[in-house]
Amino acid sequence: MIVRGHERILVQGITGTQATFWTERMQAYGTDVVAGVNPKKAGIIHCGVPVYASATSAAADLELDVSVILVPPFSVKAAAIDAIEAGVPKLVIVTEHVPIKDVMYLLAAARDAGTRVVGPNTAGLVTPGECFVGLMPAFEASIFQPGPIGVVSRSGSLGTLICLNIVGAGFGESAFIGVGGDPIIGTTTRDALEMLDGDDRTQAIVLVGEIGGAMEERAAESAYGIVKPIIAFIAGRASPSGTRMGHAGAIVLGDKGSYASKHRALTRAGVSVLDTPSEVGPALQEVLQ
C-alpha cells in the first residue's frame, strides 16, 4: 500500500499520548488528518480535528481514504471492523501484540469487504515530500527525501537505517512500506514488492528483511517476474537456530526462516543481497547505471 498526499486520514485512538504525538507530526508534515475516533470523547476537537464516537459516524460526515489504528491490542479488532463497516478502503494498524485470532478475524472481514490492510505491528507508510502515516520519522531530512527508491521493511528501525544510508548516498525514496513484524499481517513483503514494481515513481526496490518466518522466501518467488532491480538486506546473519529477533514473527526453526534460506532464495531470483546496510548506496548506483 502506498499513501498519497491527497488522501484523507482518520486516526482511531487519536487522543492517546502516542497517537497525539504522531498525529501532530503527521499534520506538520502535510498529511491530511481530517478526524479522529474515541468513543469516550466524541464531540471534542483534538489536534485541530473533530473526534467521533466511531469510524462509522465519522464516515457519515466525511470522505475517508485511510484509517490509522492506534488503540490498545485488545481493542484493535473492534476498531478495524468499525473502519471496514464504515467503508474505509485502507487500514494501517500500528498496534503490536494483537491476539492472533483477532488478526485472523479482521483480515478475513477486510478481504470480504475489499479493504486493504497494512499491519498489525507496522511502523507505517511514508511518501517523502507528501505525507506519512504511522511512526516513521518522515520529517527527518537525513532519512527521507523524494527520490526513485522504493523500500519494503518488516522492521521500522532497520528500515530507518536503510533509508538513512539511501539518502546519505545521494538518493531518495519514492515510498516506504512497513509491512510489520507479526506472524500474520495484511500486506506481505511479496505484496509490497509487486506494488512498488507497478509504481511509476519507483526505479529500484530495497527489501529489508530479517530471520524468521518465510515472507522473504515467498517474496523471492515473485521477484522472478519483477522488472525493477531489487536489493535486499537480511538482518540476523550470525544468529543461531532458534533465535528470536525483536518481532513476534521472527523465529527460526531449523533451516526454515534462516538467513541461509532467505539468502539462497533471493539470490536465485536475481536479487543482490547485501552484507551490511552501508553497502546500499554503491549497490543502488550499480543497478541504476
C-alpha positions in Angstrom: 0.0 0.0 0.0 1.3 3.5 -1.0 -0.3 6.5 0.6 -0.6 9.8 -1.3 -0.8 13.4 -0.1 -4.4 13.9 -1.3 -5.8 11.0 0.8 -7.9 11.9 3.9 -6.8 10.2 7.1 -8.8 9.1 10.1 -6.9 8.4 13.4 -8.6 5.8 15.6 -7.5 6.4 19.2 -6.4 9.9 18.4 -6.5 11.2 22.0 -3.9 8.8 23.3 -0.4 10.1 24.2 1.4 8.4 21.4 -1.4 8.9 18.9 -1.5 12.6 19.7 2.3 12.9 19.3 2.3 11.2 15.9 -0.9 12.9 14.7 0.8 16.3 15.3 3.9 15.1 13.4 1.8 13.8 10.5 -0.1 17.1 10.3 3.1 19.1 10.4 4.4 17.1 7.5 1.4 17.7 5.4 -0.7 14.6 6.0 -4.4 15.4 5.6 -5.7 14.2 9.0 -9.4 15.0 8.9 -10.8 13.4 12.0 -10.2 11.1 15.0 -12.1 8.4 17.0 -12.5 8.0 20.7 -16.0 6.8 21.9 -15.5 8.4 25.3 -14.5 11.8 23.9 -16.8 12.2 20.9 -17.7 15.8 20.1 -14.4 17.4 21.2 -11.8 19.0 18.9 -8.3 17.3 19.3 -5.2 18.1 17.2 -7.5 20.6 15.4 -9.9 18.0 14.1 -13.3 16.6 15.3 -13.4 13.5 17.4 -16.1 11.0 16.6 -17.5 8.0 18.6 -16.8 5.6 15.7 -15.4 5.4 12.2 -18.9 4.8 11.0 -20.1 8.1 12.4 -17.0 9.9 11.0 -17.7 8.4 7.6 -21.3 9.7 7.7 -19.9 13.3 7.7 -16.6 12.9 5.9 -14.9 11.1 3.0 -12.2 8.9 4.4 -9.4 7.1 2.4 -7.2 5.7 5.2 -7.7 4.8 8.9 -4.6 4.7 11.2 -5.3 2.4 14.2 -3.5 3.4 17.4 -5.6 1.7 20.1 -4.6 -1.0 22.7 -4.2 -4.5 21.4 -7.5 -5.9 22.6 -9.4 -3.0 21.0 -7.9 -3.4 17.6 -10.4 -6.0 16.3 -13.4 -3.8 17.1 -11.7 -0.7 15.7 -10.8 -2.4 12.5 -14.3 -3.9 12.0 -15.7 -0.4 12.6 -13.5 1.1 9.9 -14.3 -1.8 7.5 -18.0 -1.4 8.0 -17.6 2.4 7.5 -16.2 1.7 4.1 -12.7 3.0 4.7 -10.6 1.4 1.9 -7.2 1.3 3.6 -6.3 0.4 7.2 -2.9 0.9 8.8 -2.7 -1.0 12.0 0.3 0.3 14.1 -0.6 -1.6 17.3 1.5 -4.6 18.2 0.7 -7.7 20.4 -2.8 -8.0 18.8 -4.2 -11.5 19.5 -3.7 -13.8 16.5 -7.3 -14.9 16.5 -8.4 -11.2 16.3 -6.0 -10.6 13.4 -7.3 -13.6 11.5 -10.9 -12.4 12.0 -10.3 -8.8 10.9 -8.2 -9.8 7.9 -11.0 -12.1 6.8 -13.5 -9.3 7.2 -11.2 -6.9 5.3 -10.8 -9.4 2.4 -14.6 -9.9 2.1 -15.1 -6.1 2.0 -12.2 -5.4 -0.4 -10.3 -3.4 2.3 -6.5 -3.3 2.1 -4.6 -3.7 5.4 -1.1 -2.9 6.4 0.0 -4.4 9.8 -0.6 -5.1 12.6 2.7 -4.0 14.2 3.6 -1.8 11.2 5.9 1.3 11.6 3.7 2.9 8.9 3.9 4.3 5.4 5.9 7.2 4.0 5.7 9.1 0.7 8.6 11.6 1.1 7.6 15.1 0.3 3.9 14.3 0.5 2.7 12.6 3.7 3.2 9.7 6.1 1.0 7.6 8.4 2.3 5.8 11.4 5.5 6.1 13.4 8.3 6.7 10.9 10.4 9.9 11.1 9.4 11.2 7.7 10.2 14.7 8.8 14.0 13.9 9.2 15.6 15.2 6.0 18.6 12.9 6.5 16.4 9.8 6.4 13.6 10.7 3.9 13.9 12.7 0.7 11.8 12.3 -2.5 13.6 10.0 -4.9 13.4 6.8 -7.0 13.9 4.1 -4.4 11.1 2.1 -3.0 11.7 0.5 0.4 9.9 -2.5 1.9 10.7 -3.4 5.5 9.4 -5.7 8.3 11.2 -3.5 10.9 10.8 0.2 11.5 14.3 0.7 13.0 16.1 -1.3 10.3 14.0 0.5 7.6 15.1 3.8 9.1 18.7 2.8 9.0 18.5 1.7 5.4 16.7 4.9 4.4 19.4 6.9 6.2 22.0 5.2 4.0 20.0 5.7 0.9 19.7 9.4 1.4 23.4 9.6 2.5 24.3 8.1 -0.8 22.5 10.8 -2.7 19.3 9.0 -3.5 15.8 9.4 -2.1 12.7 7.3 -1.6 9.6 7.0 -3.7 7.7 5.2 -1.0 8.4 3.4 2.3 6.1 0.4 3.1 6.5 -1.0 6.6 4.7 -4.4 6.4 5.1 -5.2 10.1 6.8 -7.9 12.0 3.9 -10.1 13.3 3.4 -13.7 12.1 0.1 -12.8 10.4 -0.2 -9.5 8.6 -2.3 -7.9 5.9 0.2 -6.7 3.3 3.1 -9.1 2.9 6.6 -8.4 1.6 5.6 -10.1 -1.6 2.5 -7.8 -1.9 4.7 -4.7 -1.3 7.3 -5.7 -3.9 4.5 -6.1 -6.5 3.0 -2.7 -5.6 6.4 -0.9 -6.0 7.1 -2.7 -9.3 3.9 -1.1 -10.6 4.6 2.4 -9.2 5.8 4.8 -11.8 7.9 6.8 -9.4 10.0 3.8 -8.3 13.1 2.8 -10.3 14.6 0.3 -7.9 13.5 -1.5 -4.7 15.3 -2.2 -1.4 13.9 -5.1 0.6 14.7 -5.0 4.3 14.1 -8.4 6.0 15.1 -10.4 9.0 15.4 -14.0 10.0 12.2 -15.9 10.9 9.1 -16.7 9.0 9.0 -17.2 5.3 8.0 -13.8 3.9 11.3 -13.2 2.1 11.3 -16.7 0.6 7.7 -16.1 -0.7 8.8 -12.7 -2.0 11.6 -14.3 -3.9 9.1 -16.3 -5.8 7.5 -13.2 -7.2 10.9 -11.5 -7.8 11.4 -13.5 -10.9 8.5 -11.6 -12.5 9.5 -8.1 -11.2 11.1 -5.9 -13.8 12.8 -3.3 -11.5 16.1 -4.2 -9.8 15.8 -5.4 -6.2 18.5 -5.1 -3.5 18.0 -6.8 -0.1 19.4 -6.7 3.4 18.5 -9.5 5.8 19.2 -9.0 9.5 20.3 -11.9 11.7 23.1 -13.4 9.6 25.1 -14.6 12.6 22.1 -15.8 14.7 21.9 -19.5 15.6 18.8 -21.6 15.0 16.0 -20.9 17.5 17.0 -17.2 17.9 14.1 -14.8 18.2 14.6 -11.3 16.9 12.5 -8.3 18.0 9.3 -9.3 16.3 6.8 -12.0 17.0 7.2 -13.4 13.5 11.0 -13.7 13.7 11.6 -17.2 14.9 13.9 -19.7 13.2 13.2 -23.4 13.3 15.9 -25.5 11.7 16.6 -24.1 8.2 13.1 -22.7 7.8 13.3 -18.9 8.1 17.0 -18.9 8.5 19.4 -16.4 7.0 20.8 -19.1 4.7 17.3 -20.0 3.4 16.4 -16.4 2.7 19.8 -15.6 1.1 19.6 -18.6 -1.1 16.0 -17.9 -2.3 16.7 -14.3 -3.0 20.0 -14.7 -4.9 18.4 -17.5 -7.0 15.8 -14.9 -8.0 18.5 -12.5 -9.1 18.3 -10.2 -6.0 21.5 -8.7 -4.8 21.8 -9.4 -1.0 24.0 -7.0 1.0 26.2 -7.9 3.9 25.7 -4.6 5.7 23.3 -1.6 5.3 26.1 0.7 4.4 26.5 -1.1 1.1 23.1 0.0 -0.2 24.4 3.2 -1.8 27.1 1.6 -4.1 24.7 -1.2 -4.9 22.0 1.2 -6.0 24.5 3.2 -8.1 25.4 -0.1 -9.8 21.9 -1.3 -10.6 20.7 2.2 -11.7 23.5 2.6 -14.2 
